[in-house]
Amino acid sequence: QVQLVESGGGLVQPGGSLRLSCVVSGLTFSRYTMGWFRQAPGKEREFVAAISWGGGSTLYADSVKGRFTISRDNAKNTVYLQMNSLKSEDTAVYYCSAGPTVDTSAHRYFHWGQGTQVTVSS
């Protein structure tokens, strides 16, 4: 059974930082691209960042480029999303996902976590 479990969300003030983690089990983690998506209330799920199986290739949404960093530790079956300089518009439920290639489309990812809430507010 494939499981992706996110953690690290919470309430943070604008300008603050959070680090999300996603631990994966039930699949060969090192063979999968990992992605982070987010969904705000009343909006569609949107791409945030992705990292290739070996970590050599990353892709970011323009809205987070320069503020967020995706990384992975294949020995720990874990992918991370370091989020700095957070803004109110970053408020959303954040999901990690696993797929075959680095892509911005959610349809290209086969496995999903349950999500973790990130709220940026003063």
C-alpha positions as CSV (number, residue, x, y, z in Angstrom):
1,Q,0.0,0.0,0.0
2,V,1.4,3.3,-1.1
3,Q,1.4,6.1,1.5
4,L,2.5,9.7,1.3
5,V,2.3,11.5,4.6
6,E,2.9,15.3,4.8
7,S,3.8,17.2,7.9
8,G,5.1,20.6,8.9
9,G,2.2,22.8,8.1
10,G,0.8,25.4,10.4
11,L,0.1,29.1,11.1
12,V,2.9,31.5,10.2
13,Q,3.1,35.3,9.9
14,P,3.8,37.0,6.6
15,G,7.6,36.9,5.9
16,G,8.0,33.8,7.9
17,S,9.2,30.3,7.0
18,L,8.0,26.7,7.2
19,R,9.5,23.4,6.1
20,L,7.1,20.8,4.8
21,S,8.1,17.1,4.8
22,C,6.5,14.1,3.0
23,V,7.5,10.6,4.0
24,V,6.7,7.9,1.4
25,S,6.2,4.2,1.8
26,G,5.0,1.4,-0.4
27,L,7.0,2.3,-3.5
28,T,10.6,2.6,-4.7
29,F,11.0,6.2,-3.7
30,S,14.2,6.8,-5.6
31,R,12.6,5.9,-8.9
32,Y,9.9,8.6,-8.7
33,T,9.7,12.3,-9.4
34,M,8.2,14.0,-6.4
35,G,6.0,17.1,-6.6
36,W,4.3,19.6,-4.4
37,F,0.9,21.1,-5.2
38,R,-1.4,23.3,-3.3
39,Q,-5.1,24.1,-3.2
40,A,-6.6,27.2,-1.7
41,P,-10.4,27.5,-0.9
42,G,-12.5,27.9,-4.0
43,K,-9.5,27.4,-6.3
44,E,-8.1,24.6,-8.4
45,R,-5.1,22.6,-7.3
46,E,-2.0,24.2,-8.6
47,F,1.6,23.1,-9.2
48,V,4.2,24.4,-6.7
49,A,7.5,22.5,-7.3
50,A,8.9,19.2,-8.5
51,I,12.1,17.3,-8.2
52,S,13.5,14.4,-10.4
53,W,14.2,11.0,-8.9
54,G,17.9,11.8,-8.4
55,G,17.4,15.4,-7.4
56,G,19.3,16.7,-10.4
57,S,16.4,18.5,-11.9
58,T,13.9,20.8,-10.2
59,L,11.0,22.9,-11.5
60,Y,9.1,25.7,-9.7
61,A,5.9,27.7,-10.3
62,D,6.7,31.3,-11.1
63,S,4.8,32.4,-8.0
64,V,7.2,30.6,-5.6
65,K,10.5,30.8,-7.6
66,G,13.3,32.3,-5.4
67,R,11.2,31.7,-2.2
68,F,10.6,28.0,-2.1
69,T,13.1,25.1,-2.4
70,I,12.3,21.5,-3.0
71,S,14.7,18.8,-2.0
72,R,14.8,15.1,-1.3
73,D,16.6,12.5,0.8
74,N,16.3,9.1,-0.9
75,A,17.8,7.3,2.1
76,K,14.9,8.6,4.2
77,N,12.2,8.3,1.5
78,T,11.4,11.9,2.2
79,V,10.8,15.0,0.1
80,Y,10.9,18.5,1.6
81,L,9.6,21.9,0.7
82,Q,11.4,24.8,2.3
83,M,9.2,27.9,2.2
84,N,10.6,31.3,2.9
85,S,9.2,34.9,2.7
86,L,5.7,33.5,3.0
87,K,2.8,35.6,1.8
88,S,-0.9,35.5,2.5
89,E,-1.5,34.2,-1.0
90,D,0.5,31.1,-0.1
91,T,-2.3,30.0,2.2
92,A,-3.5,26.6,1.0
93,V,-3.5,22.9,1.7
94,Y,-0.2,21.5,0.4
95,Y,0.0,18.1,-1.1
96,C,2.9,15.9,-2.1
97,S,2.7,13.6,-5.0
98,A,4.7,10.9,-6.9
99,G,4.9,10.5,-10.6
100,P,7.2,9.3,-13.4
101,T,8.5,12.6,-14.7
102,V,9.0,16.2,-13.7
103,D,5.7,17.9,-14.9
104,T,3.5,20.7,-13.8
105,S,0.3,18.8,-14.5
106,A,-1.4,17.1,-11.6
107,H,-2.7,14.4,-14.0
108,R,0.9,13.2,-14.4
109,Y,1.2,12.2,-10.7
110,F,-0.2,8.9,-9.6
111,H,0.1,9.0,-5.8
112,W,-1.0,11.7,-3.4
113,G,-0.9,12.5,0.2
114,Q,-3.7,13.8,2.3
115,G,-2.3,17.3,2.6
116,T,-1.1,19.7,5.2
117,Q,-2.6,23.1,5.9
118,V,-0.4,26.2,5.6
119,T,-1.9,29.5,6.8
120,V,0.0,32.7,6.4
121,S,-1.7,35.4,8.5
122,S,-0.8,38.1,11.0
